Amino acid sequence: KKQAHLLSASFAFNNEEVQGFRLTPEQVKTGDDFEIVRKVVEAVNSCDLMVTFNGKRFDVKLLNTRALFWGLPPVKQPKHIDLFEQSKRVFKFPSNSMQNVSLYLGEHGKLETSGSHLWERCAEWWNHVECDKALQDMLIYGNQDINATRDLYNRFQGWMKGVPNLGTITNEVRGTNTLRCIHC
């Protein structure tokens, strides 16, 4: 019905609290996602390592597109661990969706939504109350995605292939001055 733009965005640094942002119904009407795009670009530009689930194929490309749209400079490309790629490369889950992998491993997984109906409700800016409620639901959904991604990242520690060793990035040593896990 109209060009794609962000409705909400969520992220977290390490084990800190999830930060989430969303549009207002008026911003949905105009497609004005500039502030959300700016905040996410600043977050990505400040990190040494980014962990996502299917972020290389979806999130990064969408963020780049919106940053280009708003005339922002190119987004930094930090080291990137995509857990979707890792789930396919290292394991043989019945399905590689975040929800399936999470539930298979006994984690909480994603929040249930009404599927595309939630996005449709978010787009109905003329129904201010319903749109605002849907945008809040979208924000809650995104925040839980961050927690689900963090849970999977913690579970995948030591199993992943071809990923940066955090000890070399943070120079953090736990319990010994000379030994670090060579995998994570």
N, C-alpha and C positions, 0 to 999 in steps of 0.2 A: 504493500500500500504506500510505503514511502521508504526513503533510504535508511539503511541501518544506522543506529547509533547506540551508545551504551545507555542502559537504564539504571544500572547499579554496578558497583565494583567493590571487591573486598580483597584484603591482603593482610598479612601479618609478618612481622620480623621475628625470626627464631621462635621462641616460646612466648612471645609477648601477646597481648590481647589482640584479637582480630579488629582491624579497622575497616569500616564499611561506609560507603557513600551511595546516595541514590538521587535521582532526579525528583523534581516536583511535577505535578500534572502540567503546569504551564511550560516547564522545560521539555516535557514529552511532546507537547503540542508543537514547539518550535524546533525540537531536535537539538537543543542546546546542552550538550554533554561536556562542554569545554572544561569546567572545573573538575569533573571526575577524571577526565583524560589527563589533565595537568597533574592531579594528585597521584595517579597511578604511574605516570611517566617519572615523576620525581622519586617515587618509591623504587621503581626499577633502576633508575639511574644511580641510586644510593646503595644498591646491594652488590655483593660480591658473587652471590650464587642465588639462583632462582629455582624454586621447585614448583612444578605444576603437574596437573594431570590432563594430558592432551593439549597442553599450552603451546607447544611448538606448532601444531597444526591449526589451532583456533585462536587462543587468547593473544599471543604475540602478534599474529598477523592483523587481528582486529585492532589492537592497540596502535600498531604502526599506521594502519589506515586512518584511524581517527586523529592521530597526531599529525599526519600529513595534511588531512583535511583542515585542521585548525592552524596550520602554518608553523607548527612546533619543529624544533630541530630533530634529527634522527634520534631514536631511543637507543640508549646503551644496550648492548647485547652481552649481559653478564654470562658467566658459566651457568648452564641450564640443565637441570635434571628433570626430565619428563617421565613421570611414573607410569604413564600409559605405555610409552616405549619400553620401559623396563619390564612391565608386566608381560609384554609380548616377547621380549628378548630372553628373559630368564626363566619364566614360569609357563605353565600350561593350565590356565584357569578355564573353566567352562565358558566364560565370557570375560572379555577384558574391560567391560564398562566399570567405571569407578564404583558404582553401586554393587555390582556383583563381586568384584574383588574385595571390597570392604566387608560385605556380609559373609563371604567365604572365609575370611580371616577372623570373623567374630567381632568386627568393629561396628561402629554405629551407622556408618554409611551416610548417604545423602538424605535430605528431607524429601518427603513425598510432596509432589505438587500435582496440579491438575494438567500437567504437560503444557501444550501450547495454549491452553485456556488461560494460564497465568499471564503469558506474554500478551494475549489479546486483551485481558483486563487492564494491563499496564498501558496499553496503547489507547484506551478509551478516555483520553484527557478531558473530554466534555462532561463526563460523569466524574466530577472532581473527587467525591468521597470514595467511590469504588476504585478509581485509578490510584488514589493515594494509599488505600489499603493494599492494593495489589503491589504497588512499588515497595511498600514495607515488607510484604511477604517475599518479594524478590530479594530484598536486602538480607532478610533472615536466611533465605535459601543459600545465597552467596556466602554468608558468614559460615554456615555449616559446611559448605564445600571446602572452605579453608581448613576447618577442623578435620574433616575427612581426609584431605590431602596430607595434613600433618601426621595423622594416625598412620596412614599408609607409608609415608616416608620413614617413620620410626620403625615400622614393621619390616621394611625392605632393607634397613641398615645392614651392611655386611654382605648382602646378596647381589647388589647392583653391579653391573659391568660397565666399564668405561666412564665412570663418574669421578668428579674431583674428590680428593681426600680432604675432608674438612680440616684435619690437623695441619695440613700445609697452608691452608688459607688463614685459619685463626691462630695457628701456632699454639693451640691449647693442648695441654698434656694432663691426663687424669691418672692419678695413682702412681705414676712413675715419671722420671725425668728423661727416659730414653726410649720407651716403647710406645708406639701408636699403632692402632689397627691399620693395616695396609689397605683395607677395603673401604673404610668410611671415615 
